[in-house]
Amino acid sequence: MTENTKPVTLMTIHEAAKTGIMPENTLRRMCRNNEVPCLHVGRRTFINFDVLVSFLNDPNNYIKGAEVNG
């Protein structure tokens, strides 16, 4: 791991919706349909907020699986 890595910002769907970026139901649907990367831990679903923002800024430039490697 390099020293310039940025910590990942994981938020629950509810927390991400409270930022006003989009409604909670829309985020849940996007996770369910694998439109954005999500992490399921028990009954909770977490979203990488930075990846979600970059996806919303430019959905055509988003490549599924790219967030895993970098």
MOGICOR-V220120 format. One line per field, one symbol per residue. ss: DSSP state (H for helix, E for strand, - for the rest). psi: psi as a letter, one per 30 degrees, with the letter a starting at -180 (. if undefined). Layout:
ss->???
psi->???
This chain:
ss->---------EEEHHHHHH-----HHHHHHHHH-----EEEE--EEEEEHHHHHHHHH-HHH----HHHH-
psi->klfgkkkkjkkleeeeeffgelleeeeeeeeeghflklkkjbfkkkkjeeeeeeeeeifffkkkfffef.
